[in-house]
Amino acid sequence: MQYQLVVEKSRWATLKRKLRRVTKKTLPYSFSERLQKLKVIYQGWINNFRLGSIYTKLKKIDEWLRNRLRYCIWHDWKKPERKRKNLIKLGIKQGQAYSWSRSRMGGWAIAQSPILGTTITLSRLRRKGYMSMIDYYSKVKL
């Protein structure tokens, strides 16, 4: 018979609440500051629960966290013209960047759509200093 350690639901909720607090779009953190604060939170949490079977739930929360970061970036760009210029810098054609920058979708919907999913990719986030929770978990699990 094999046993499996499981993390309590309230602990997942606490992790998500702490991550949500740091990725609140209106907090005046720089992107690197925000990443540093996130890293402290999730590394401590993962170190605490690494013996449990947390991979699949952690993967879902990691995807959610990346969308939160994209949302923060979109919010930081503020004006449609700045959004357009930044989308062009990220490799989007001018016409497409113009229409995406003037989208009437909300910021959270934009963060989950191809608009930011294809431009602010995981590799770009990594270059800015983001380490995914899954990568960290893979490094520390026994």
Backbone as a ProteinNet text record, in pm:
[ID]
protein_1_A
[PRIMARY]
MQYQLVVEKSRWATLKRKLRRVTKKTLPYSFSERLQKLKVIYQGWINNFRLGSIYTKLKKIDEWLRNRLRYCIWHDWKKPERKRKNLIKLGIKQGQAYSWSRSRMGGWAIAQSPILGTTITLSRLRRKGYMSMIDYYSKVKL
[TERTIARY]
83.7	0	88.7	52.8	128.9	46.5	114.5	49	96.2	11	41.8	10.3	100.6	76.5	-2.6	-106.2	-192.3	-195.5	-193.3	-197.5	-343.8	-372.8	-508.5	-556.1	-686.2	-743.2	-717.2	-724.5	-704	-561.7	-465.6	-326	-310.8	-381.9	-380.3	-442	-552.1	-620.5	-529.7	-455.8	-364.2	-253.9	-198.9	-95.4	-150.4	-268.5	-327	-357	-403.1	-432.6	-306	-197	-70.3	-17.7	-28.8	16.3	-70.2	-200	-292.1	-259.5	-223.2	-192.1	-71.5	29.8	150.5	125.3	37.9	14	-105.9	-143	-250.8	-201.3	-276.8	-227.9	-200.3	-267.1	-252	-136	-71.5	44.1	162.1	228.5	333.2	469.2	472.8	599.2	655.1	787.2	847.7	833	853.2	833.5	931.9	1057.4	1157.4	1127.8	1077.6	1038.5	925.1	828.3	712.9	758	848.6	899.3	973.7	1049.5	1124.9	1030.9	925.7	828.6	755.6	721.5	655	745.1	871.3	968.3	979.3	984.3	993.3	871.8	754	630.4	626.5	642.3	621.8	737.4	859.2	968.9	950.9	909	883.8	772.4	666.2	551.4	588.5	658.3	697.7	794.6	888.8	981.7	905.7	800.1	721.6	641.6	588.3	498.5	556.1	685.9	745.1	729	705.9	690.6	551.9	457.8	322.6	313.2	201.7	180.3	108.6	187.2	133.2	153.1	209.3	249.6	133.4	21.4	-86.4	-152.4	-177.8	-238	-140.1	-14.1	88.7	98.5	83.5	87.2	-27.1	-147.3	-261.9	-240.1	-189	-164.9	-54	43.2	152.3	99	9.2	-51.4	-131.6	-205.7	-285.1	-194	-80.9	13.6	73.8	106.2	159.8	57.3	-69.3	-173.5	-184.5	-169.2	-171.8	-56.4	60.4	175.8	151	94.2	61.3	-38.1	-133.2	-233	-165.7	-70.1	3.5	79.4	140.1	215.1	120.1	7.1	-92.4	-141	-163.2	-210.4	-102.6	23	132.8	147.5	112	123.6	21.9	-87.3	-192.5	-261.8	-196.8	-265.1	-256.5	-358.6	-359.8	-236.5	-185.2	-69.1	54.4	73.1	186.9	169.2	46.5	18.7	55.4	16.5	46.3	197.2	269.9	415.1	483	438.7	498.7	465.2	344.7	309.2	394.8	420.7	506.7	648.6	698.5	830.6	836.5	723.3	717.6	696.1	690.7	687.9	552.7	455.4	322.7	321	254.6	245.8	167.4	194.4	137.9	-14.4	-76.6	-223.3	-284.3	-226.3	-273.9	-250.8	-135.5	-103.3	-201.3	-237.7	-332	-467	-516.8	-649	-646.5	-538.6	-530.6	-517.5	-443.5	-422.9	-551	-642.3	-769.2	-884.8	-851.9	-953.5	-1039.3	-1165.8	-1255.8	-1267.7	-1191.8	-1191.5	-1125.4	-1162.6	-1101	-959.2	-884.2	-744.2	-724.9	-812.3	-799	-828.8	-926.1	-957.6	-842	-782.1	-666.5	-550.8	-527.6	-416.2	-428.8	-551.8	-573.6	-589.8	-600.2	-622.5	-489.5	-495.7	-372.4	-296.8	-364.5	-300.3	-174	-185.3	-67.6	-7.3	-86.7	-34.8	71.5	58.7	156.1	270.4	251.7	356.7	441.6	376.9	450.8	453.9	544.4	553	633	632.9	707.8	857	908.5	1052.1	1086	996.2	1020	1013.7	919.1	910.2	1036.1	1085.8	1208.9	1327.3	1333.4	1443.4	1438.9	1319.5	1302.9	1325.3	1348.2	1379.7	1276.6	1172.2	1067.3	1112.1	1095	1120.4	986.9	940.8	809.7	811.8	696.5	685.8	714.5	677.2	701.5	852	925.4	1070.7	1135	1090.4	1146.7	1112	988.5	945.5	1026.8	1052.2	1132	1273.5	1323.3	1458.3	1467.9	1365.1	1376.8	1310	1224	1155.4	1253.8	1221.4	1313.5	1286.7
-117.7	0	124.6	222.2	346.8	461.5	551.2	667.8	791.1	891.5	1013.5	1133.1	1226.2	1347.7	1445.3	1503.5	1596	1728.4	1837.3	1971.1	2010.1	2063.3	2103	2218.7	2221.9	2325.8	2466	2482	2616.5	2666.2	2574.2	2613.6	2663.4	2599.1	2645	2784.6	2801.8	2931.9	3040.7	3007.6	3103.7	3142.5	3042.7	3071.9	3165.2	3132.8	3212.7	3355.3	3367.3	3499.3	3583.5	3521.8	3595.1	3637.1	3546.5	3579.5	3690.2	3683.3	3785.3	3922.3	3924.7	4050.7	4118.8	4039.9	4097.6	4137.6	4065.2	4095.2	4186.6	4258.1	4355.1	4465.3	4492.7	4582	4724.3	4768.1	4907.4	4930.4	4823.7	4842.5	4895.9	4998.3	5064.4	4994.8	4866.7	4794.1	4796.2	4797	4773.8	4624.2	4585	4444.1	4354.5	4398.7	4316.2	4306.8	4415.2	4414.1	4314	4318.2	4228.9	4082.8	4055.2	3918.5	3872.8	3962.9	3927.8	3892.6	3971.4	3945.3	3813.8	3787.1	3661	3542.5	3556.8	3448.6	3409.4	3507.5	3481.3	3401.8	3441.7	3375.5	3231.5	3210.5	3073.8	2980.8	3033.3	2943.8	2891.5	2978.3	2934.1	2832.4	2857.6	2767.7	2631.2	2632.2	2506.3	2428.9	2498.2	2429.4	2362	2425.1	2370.6	2246.9	2246.4	2139.4	2051.4	2053.3	1981.6	1830.5	1777.1	1631.9	1585.2	1676	1640	1628.5	1574.6	1566.2	1694.2	1790.4	1923.4	1965	1879.6	1920.2	1977.1	1904.3	1947.5	2076.8	2087.9	2212.5	2328.2	2298.7	2401.3	2452.6	2362.8	2400.2	2496.6	2468.6	2556.3	2694.1	2695.6	2823.8	2900.6	2829.5	2893.7	2962.2	2895.2	2955.6	3079.7	3069.6	3181.2	3298.9	3267.2	3370.9	3442.7	3368.1	3432.1	3527.1	3487.9	3577.7	3702.1	3686.5	3802.1	3897.2	3840.5	3924.8	3997.1	3925.9	3990.5	4104.3	4080.8	4182.5	4305.2	4284.7	4396.3	4475.3	4403.4	4468.8	4551.9	4494.3	4563.6	4688.8	4678.5	4792.5	4900.3	4859.2	4956.2	5036.3	4978.5	5049.4	5162.8	5154	5254.8	5299.8	5378.2	5442.2	5358.7	5370.3	5291.1	5310.8	5432.6	5457.4	5385	5386	5315.5	5164.6	5116.8	4974	4936.2	5021.5	4994.9	4988.5	5086.4	5090.2	4968.3	4930.5	4814.9	4685.2	4674.1	4554.5	4545.8	4658.9	4660.2	4616.8	4665	4622.7	4472.3	4415.5	4271.7	4189.1	4255.7	4183	4173.2	4250.7	4248.9	4352.2	4318.6	4411.8	4536.2	4647.9	4776.3	4778.4	4726.9	4727.3	4644	4527.3	4438	4501.4	4563.5	4628.4	4743	4816.6	4926.9	4874.6	4771.2	4720.8	4654.7	4583.1	4519.2	4622.9	4730.9	4831.8	4908.6	4909.8	4979.9	4884.4	4764.8	4665.4	4712.8	4678	4716.3	4605.8	4500.1	4392.9	4444.2	4387.3	4424.6	4370.2	4421.4	4382.4	4234.5	4176.4	4034.6	3947.8	3988.4	3914.5	3925.3	4042.1	4062.8	3972.8	3963.4	3884.1	3737.2	3688.2	3547.8	3523.4	3629.8	3616.8	3605.1	3575.7	3569.9	3703.1	3812.5	3943.9	3943.5	3902.5	3899	3759.7	3656.9	3520.4	3493.4	3556.7	3534.7	3636.1	3747.3	3849.3	3841.7	3831.2	3820.4	3672.2	3601.1	3455.9	3420.1	3291.8	3243	3271.9	3255.3	3281	3428.4	3518.3	3661.5	3693.9	3631.3	3652.5	3601.8	3487.1	3431.6	3524.9	3586.5	3680.2	3800.1	3835.3	3946.4	3905.4	3774.9	3730.6	3640.1	3605.5	3520	3374.1	3308.1	3164.4	3099.9	3010	2950.6	2861.3	2849.4	2768.6	2622.4	2576.9	2438.1	2411.8	2506.2	2490.5	2481.6	2569.4	2568.4	2438.5	2394.8	2268.3	2151.1	2148.3	2040.1	2039.2	2156.6	2168.9	2119.9	2145.9	2116	1987.1	1930	1807.8	1691.1	1603.2	1492	1374.2
0	0	0	-85.3	-92.8	-35.4	32.4	87.8	12.7	15.5	-56.7	33.8	41.2	118.3	32.3	91.5	19.2	94.5	20.8	81	101.1	217.5	253.1	164.7	135.7	48.5	100.4	230.2	286.7	262.4	255.7	228.1	84.7	-9.3	-148.5	-156.4	-83.8	-84.4	-27.6	77	137.4	38.9	-30.4	-131.2	-238.3	-288.2	-395.4	-346.9	-223.9	-167.1	-157.8	-113.4	-101.4	-238.9	-337.1	-472.9	-531.4	-505.1	-556.5	-496.9	-369.1	-302.2	-368.6	-404	-465.5	-610.7	-681	-822.5	-842.9	-739.9	-754.4	-847.2	-951.3	-1057	-1010.3	-904.4	-863.4	-767.2	-721.2	-633.6	-713.8	-663.7	-742.9	-736	-770.6	-773.5	-915	-924.9	-1055.7	-1084.5	-1208.3	-1244	-1169.6	-1159.9	-1090.9	-941	-882.4	-741.3	-717.6	-807.3	-798.2	-808.8	-901.7	-917.8	-793.2	-732.9	-612.4	-498.2	-480.3	-374.3	-398.4	-524	-558.3	-529.1	-565.2	-546.8	-399.9	-312.9	-169.2	-122.2	-168.3	-126.1	-174.7	-306.1	-355	-322.8	-310	-273.1	-130.8	-40.6	95.5	102.2	25.7	25.9	-32	-144.8	-209.5	-121.1	-58.2	32.3	145.9	190.9	300.5	259.1	137.4	94	-16.3	-37.6	-150.6	-143	-24.8	-11.6	-56.3	-63.6	-105.9	-256.4	-303	-447.9	-491.2	-535.6	-565	-710.9	-793.9	-928.8	-1011.7	-1019.7	-1110.2	-1063.9	-934.3	-883.8	-895.8	-872.6	-883.2	-1026.9	-1121.9	-1262.8	-1296.7	-1243.9	-1267.4	-1206.2	-1084.3	-1017.4	-1088.3	-1142.3	-1215.8	-1342	-1413.7	-1532.8	-1494.5	-1385.6	-1336.8	-1299.9	-1234.6	-1192.8	-1314	-1417.7	-1539.6	-1599.9	-1599.2	-1649	-1561.3	-1432.2	-1341.4	-1374.6	-1403.7	-1438.7	-1571.6	-1667.3	-1796.3	-1775	-1687.5	-1654.5	-1593.8	-1504.9	-1444.2	-1551	-1642.9	-1751	-1837.5	-1875.4	-1958.4	-1886.1	-1757.2	-1679.1	-1670	-1660.3	-1652.1	-1781.4	-1892.8	-2019.9	-2030.8	-1958.9	-1942.2	-2069.8	-2151.7	-2265.1	-2392.1	-2477.7	-2601.2	-2688.7	-2693.9	-2779.8	-2727.1	-2596.8	-2537.3	-2556.2	-2543	-2564.4	-2707.7	-2803.1	-2944.3	-2967.3	-2915.5	-2934.8	-2872.6	-2754	-2688.1	-2760.2	-2814.8	-2891.1	-3018.1	-3080.3	-3199.3	-3161.3	-3045.6	-2998.9	-2974	-2936.2	-2910.3	-3036.8	-3154.6	-3280	-3348.1	-3305.7	-3368.7	-3481.4	-3591.8	-3704.4	-3663.4	-3732	-3691.3	-3688	-3790.8	-3795.9	-3684.5	-3663.5	-3556.9	-3420.4	-3402	-3274.7	-3247.3	-3352.8	-3335.9	-3287.9	-3353.1	-3315.2	-3177.3	-3146.3	-3014.3	-2903.1	-2930.5	-2826	-2795	-2887.7	-2866.8	-2839.3	-2798.8	-2767.9	-2650.9	-2656.6	-2547.9	-2443.3	-2462.9	-2363.5	-2235.1	-2124	-1997.1	-1988.1	-1894.3	-1879.6	-1851.4	-1767.7	-1734.9	-1857.1	-1936.3	-2059.1	-2158.9	-2167.8	-2255.6	-2212.2	-2081	-2029	-2065.8	-2079.1	-2111.3	-2261	-2337.4	-2481.1	-2555.2	-2685	-2764.8	-2771.4	-2737.7	-2743.4	-2657.3	-2532.3	-2446.3	-2437	-2462.8	-2457.1	-2561.8	-2678	-2784.6	-2781.3	-2710.9	-2708.5	-2582.1	-2467.7	-2341.9	-2306.2	-2370	-2354.2	-2229.3	-2198.4	-2082.1	-2097.7	-2219	-2239.6	-2217.9	-2257.7	-2234.9	-2086.5	-2016.9	-1872.6	-1803.4	-1849.6	-1791.3	-1810.7	-1928.8	-1955	-1860.7	-1816	-1722.3	-1577.8	-1555.2	-1419.9	-1356.1	-1429.2	-1373.6	-1372.9	-1259.2	-1251.4	-1218.5	-1304.1	-1280.9	-1158	-1096.5	-975.5	-1005.7	-1123.8	-1163.8	-1174.2	-1232.9	-1243.5	-1105.8	-1016.6	-882.5	-810.2	-825	-761.8	-813.7	-943.1	-1001.7	-945.8	-913.5	-860	-716	-635	-492.1	-446.2	-528.8	-482.7	-469.7	-380.4	-354.4	-444
[MASK]
++++++++++++++++++++++++++++++++++++++++++++++++++++++++++++++++++++++++++++++++++++++++++++++++++++++++++++++++++++++++++++++++++++++++++++++

